[in-house]
Amino acid sequence: MAKPATKVREFEWRDQDFEFLANLLYEKTGIVLNEKKKEMMYGRLVRRLRALDIKSFANYCDYLRGSSGNVELGFTLNAITTNTTNFFRENHHFDYLRDKILPPVRKQIDQNPEHHFRIWSAGCSSGQEPYSIAMVMHKVLGKKAQNSKILATDLDSNVLDKGKRGQYEAKLCRETIPRLFLASHTKKVKTAKGDEIVISDDIKKLISFKQLNLLHDWPMTGTFDAIFCRNVMIYFDKATQKKLVMRYAEYLKPGGILYVGHSESLLSVSDIFKSQGKTIYRKIS
């Protein structure tokens, strides 16, 4: 019986190269990449080797160990991570924001025009989540939203740049943004790629985009009324997930809301958070 053909690769890809890269990403970002991700990692990183004119993954690992390693690690991460997001994804989260969280805030602002309402979109990807939040805020609070802010953070610099631009494929926007918001908070532009939608300035001004590694220091001051951390913790191991949730609790006001992804749960910290519905949790104290 003939032996199966050995896969021919453009670059040598050894087990020790994969192990080094996986360990480095875990150490720096907390992202877990197991053996099943080995082929995906090769496919995503070959473009970096070509761009840098590096001849093997062994040499790429040496490059990451060198003086340019910290800068290059950002490109490594951008290549590896998948940023799947959409406007009003998991729509029940935004319904809860509109119906349960924001009406009392409006009453507080009526009593005190200087009242601040703060939301953090952690792992905001290319911006669809914070823009969805901002549209709901604007609908409920109107001009009274001027003192309310959304912090949008991500580790991936490429998706943050896209979020800041606030420009997206028109077809996708029409499929996911409610018509009322499309009419009031976007405009259509023609580009070489085809029709695109640009988010209006009244929504953009509610959001600050910042690069942040969730495993490093958090420079924010004060606390938040709500935190969206959806489909981010699935990349981390259980110990890192629990540590992250505990840190979120410290940055939430008493009674503040933490949103997580559809496959995530806070059952391990049920003494701190109480379920308010599907993947919506309220800080107990």
Phi and psi in degrees as a GROMACS rama.xvg file:
@    title "Ramachandran Plot"
@    xaxis  label "Phi"
@    yaxis  label "Psi"
@TYPE xy
-71.0256  142.406  ALA-2
-71.9931  144.924  LYS-3
-62.2031  143.11  PRO-4
-64.9512  137.559  ALA-5
-72.6413  133.328  THR-6
-66.8795  125.758  LYS-7
-88.651  124.379  VAL-8
-113.079  152.762  ARG-9
-69.1049  -36.2524  GLU-10
-125.779  143.83  PHE-11
-63.1136  133.838  GLU-12
-134.848  92.9073  TRP-13
-92.7996  159.426  ARG-14
-57.7923  -40.3835  ASP-15
-67.9898  -28.0615  GLN-16
-68.2578  -46.33  ASP-17
-60.4015  -45.0612  PHE-18
-62.5689  -41.0415  GLU-19
-62.573  -47.0567  PHE-20
-66.0242  -42.0655  LEU-21
-63.5179  -42.709  ALA-22
-66.9951  -37.9671  ASN-23
-64.955  -45.3929  LEU-24
-65.7798  -36.7785  LEU-25
-66.1595  -44.1282  TYR-26
-62.5955  -40.8195  GLU-27
-87.3176  -30.216  LYS-28
-126.859  -14.0208  THR-29
83.2946  -2.71508  GLY-30
-73.8664  131.084  ILE-31
-98.5868  123.561  VAL-32
-123.588  105.408  LEU-33
-89.447  -177.592  ASN-34
-57.3349  -30.0854  GLU-35
-64.9267  -19.0892  LYS-36
-93.402  3.71198  LYS-37
-61.3759  -47.7658  LYS-38
-67.045  -37.7223  GLU-39
-61.1288  -43.2742  MET-40
-62.2078  -44.295  MET-41
-57.8082  -49.8486  TYR-42
-61.192  -35.048  GLY-43
-77.5933  -31.2002  ARG-44
-94.0981  -13.3557  LEU-45
-59.7308  -29.9551  VAL-46
-64.7004  -33.9335  ARG-47
-68.9341  -40.4544  ARG-48
-63.1459  -41.1138  LEU-49
-64.4205  -43.8891  ARG-50
-63.0163  -35.709  ALA-51
-91.2683  -3.25886  LEU-52
56.5503  44.1762  ASP-53
-98.5566  137.521  ILE-54
-91.9871  -12.7287  LYS-55
-156.387  162.321  SER-56
-69.9769  -28.0633  PHE-57
-60.7054  -42.8373  ALA-58
-68.6671  -33.8053  ASN-59
-65.9088  -39.5183  TYR-60
-62.4595  -40.878  CYS-61
-62.4825  -38.2812  ASP-62
-62.0003  -41.2278  TYR-63
-68.2668  -26.4601  LEU-64
-77.7966  -18.3389  ARG-65
-84.7197  -167.553  GLY-66
-66.3621  -23.3585  SER-67
-92.1776  3.62393  SER-68
-61.1819  -41.5881  GLY-69
-64.3581  -38.9475  ASN-70
-69.2507  -45.5948  VAL-71
-65.2642  -30.5907  GLU-72
-57.9952  -33.4656  LEU-73
-62.5389  -40.9781  GLY-74
-68.1809  -37.2765  PHE-75
-59.2002  -48.2105  THR-76
-63.6012  -44.5817  LEU-77
-58.1495  -36.2406  ASN-78
-73.7236  -35.1951  ALA-79
-80.7259  -41.785  ILE-80
-77.1041  146.67  THR-81
-104.246  124.231  THR-82
-109.377  83.2017  ASN-83
-97.8628  118.594  THR-84
-152.643  172.545  THR-85
-163.341  161.996  ASN-86
-68.1504  137.228  PHE-87
53.6487  35.5327  PHE-88
-66.4606  137.428  ARG-89
55.3578  68.14  GLU-90
-57.9204  -27.2249  ASN-91
-61.8947  -25.0228  HIS-92
-64.5701  -39.8435  HIS-93
-77.4843  -29.6432  PHE-94
-63.4931  -41.4497  ASP-95
-65.5361  -40.5933  TYR-96
-60.0496  -45.4156  LEU-97
-68.3715  -42.7385  ARG-98
-92.7649  -30.0157  ASP-99
-111.564  -38.5868  LYS-100
-88.4782  -46.9859  ILE-101
-78.2947  -34.12  LEU-102
-56.5092  -44.2946  PRO-103
-63.1089  -32.1192  PRO-104
-63.9742  -42.2958  VAL-105
-58.7678  -40.4671  ARG-106
-65.0821  -39.006  LYS-107
-64.5053  -39.8693  GLN-108
-68.0112  -35.2724  ILE-109
-59.7929  -37.196  ASP-110
-80.236  -31.5249  GLN-111
-142.341  98.1866  ASN-112
-58.0728  -18.2101  PRO-113
-88.9763  -0.361449  GLU-114
-59.7802  134.597  HIS-115
-106.88  136.355  HIS-116
-118.922  127.767  PHE-117
-127.3  133.096  ARG-118
-126.176  142.618  ILE-119
-115.881  123.603  TRP-120
-100.029  97.826  SER-121
-94.0034  121.25  ALA-122
79.5638  51.2388  GLY-123
-76.2701  -10.4516  CYS-124
54.1703  -133.333  SER-125
-88.792  14.5974  SER-126
103.632  -8.16108  GLY-127
-62.0303  -37.0137  GLN-128
-64.6279  -55.1903  GLU-129
-62.88  -32.6412  PRO-130
-66.8199  -36.1495  TYR-131
-63.9692  -43.5199  SER-132
-59.6312  -45.7274  ILE-133
-63.8239  -38.2509  ALA-134
-64.0946  -40.6644  MET-135
-66.7192  -42.3329  VAL-136
-58.7856  -44.9764  MET-137
-64.6517  -37.0967  HIS-138
-63.7387  -43.9676  LYS-139
-82.443  -40.9768  VAL-140
-95.2504  -21.4261  LEU-141
58.6246  -137.614  GLY-142
-64.9723  -18.2186  LYS-143
-72.8533  -3.2389  LYS-144
-79.4419  -2.27337  ALA-145
-61.1522  -29.6485  GLN-146
-93.2447  1.69128  ASN-147
-98.6314  142.232  SER-148
-135.947  152.263  LYS-149
-119.078  123.269  ILE-150
-93.7553  124.402  LEU-151
-117.238  117.46  ALA-152
-126.147  151.994  THR-153
-159.308  157.167  ASP-154
-81.9782  -25.9102  LEU-155
-84.7458  112.566  ASP-156
-67.6407  -31.282  SER-157
-64.8633  -46.8566  ASN-158
-70.3534  -31.1054  VAL-159
-62.8893  -41.2255  LEU-160
-61.043  -40.1449  ASP-161
-65.7047  -39.9956  LYS-162
-62.0508  -42.2753  GLY-163
-61.7599  -37.8274  LYS-164
-68.2676  -35.4396  ARG-165
63.2637  40.1159  GLY-166
-128.107  126.333  GLN-167
-138.478  163.463  TYR-168
-59.1832  129.119  GLU-169
-61.8141  -42.1102  ALA-170
-59.5211  -45.9687  LYS-171
-62.2535  -41.0928  LEU-172
-64.6308  -43.1103  CYS-173
-64.0905  -28.5343  ARG-174
-80.4834  -21.5249  GLU-175
-122.521  -23.0506  THR-176
-94.357  128.207  ILE-177
-55.2819  146.297  PRO-178
-56.8041  -38.8509  ARG-179
-58.2723  -43.7331  LEU-180
-72.6596  -36.4864  PHE-181
-58.7257  -42.2826  LEU-182
-71.2393  -35.8238  ALA-183
-97.2137  -20.3755  SER-184
-128.806  13.8336  HIS-185
-142.805  164.198  THR-186
-141.131  150.621  LYS-187
-92.028  138.094  LYS-188
-130.857  152.973  VAL-189
-101.508  131.224  LYS-190
-129.342  175.812  THR-191
-62.8786  -24.585  ALA-192
-84.6778  -9.66796  LYS-193
118.735  -167.371  GLY-194
-68.6066  135.061  ASP-195
-133.004  162.132  GLU-196
-113.083  133.94  ILE-197
-111.996  131.999  VAL-198
-72.8925  139.242  ILE-199
-72.8108  157.881  SER-200
-64.5243  -31.2799  ASP-201
-65.9653  -23.9703  ASP-202
-88.1775  -42.2409  ILE-203
-58.1791  -37.491  LYS-204
-69.3823  -13.0792  LYS-205
-81.3257  -9.89382  LEU-206
-119.759  137.91  ILE-207
-116.898  120.233  SER-208
-94.1077  129.277  PHE-209
-139.912  145.316  LYS-210
-82.1253  134.419  GLN-211
-153.094  131.96  LEU-212
-92.3856  116.412  ASN-213
-62.9603  -19.4978  LEU-214
-90.455  -6.47244  LEU-215
-100.688  -168.47  HIS-216
-63.9434  145.692  ASP-217
-105.413  111.117  TRP-218
-81.3775  -0.805831  PRO-219
-67.7683  146.378  MET-220
-109.519  151.16  THR-221
80.5472  -178.267  GLY-222
-120.082  169.43  THR-223
-114.177  152.035  PHE-224
-79.4643  -29.898  ASP-225
-154.246  147.811  ALA-226
-129.203  128.121  ILE-227
-99.3427  116  PHE-228
-133.651  81.0712  CYS-229
-110.643  128.103  ARG-230
58.6335  34.1064  ASN-231
-107.955  -44.5583  VAL-232
-68.9488  -15.78  MET-233
-63.417  -18.6454  ILE-234
-82.2852  -11.0001  TYR-235
-105.469  159.021  PHE-236
-77.4331  170.773  ASP-237
-60.3911  -40.2344  LYS-238
-63.7315  -42.5872  ALA-239
-67.9771  -38.9046  THR-240
-58.687  -47.7306  GLN-241
-64.4018  -41.3192  LYS-242
-61.8092  -40.796  LYS-243
-65.6585  -43.7529  LEU-244
-62.6355  -39.1988  VAL-245
-63.1634  -37.7682  MET-246
-68.3994  -39.6208  ARG-247
-59.0851  -40.2029  TYR-248
-59.2785  -37.0814  ALA-249
-66.8517  -27.9757  GLU-250
-96.9545  4.02586  TYR-251
-102.141  141.746  LEU-252
-66.8478  157.222  LYS-253
-54.4997  129.202  PRO-254
83.2543  0.666167  GLY-255
-67.0811  159.259  GLY-256
-107.602  134.597  ILE-257
-115.421  121.359  LEU-258
-98.2278  133.407  TYR-259
-124.529  175.077  VAL-260
-77.0881  168.093  GLY-261
-64.9428  -21.6154  HIS-262
-105.722  12.8915  SER-263
-112.744  155.564  GLU-264
-147.155  152.931  SER-265
-111.892  27.6093  LEU-266
-60.5378  -29.1764  LEU-267
-73.7888  -12.9619  SER-268
-127.375  41.2718  VAL-269
-69.0889  -11.4282  SER-270
-78.77  -12.0798  ASP-271
-107.525  -36.2331  ILE-272
-120.075  144.569  PHE-273
-117.969  132.77  LYS-274
-64.3782  136.246  SER-275
-114.484  11.952  GLN-276
137.344  -171.73  GLY-277
-61.3611  111.502  LYS-278
56.7788  31.8719  THR-279
-125.586  126.052  ILE-280
-130.505  140.234  TYR-281
-107.825  132.76  ARG-282
-67.2424  126.394  LYS-283
-68.1441  -42.344  ILE-284
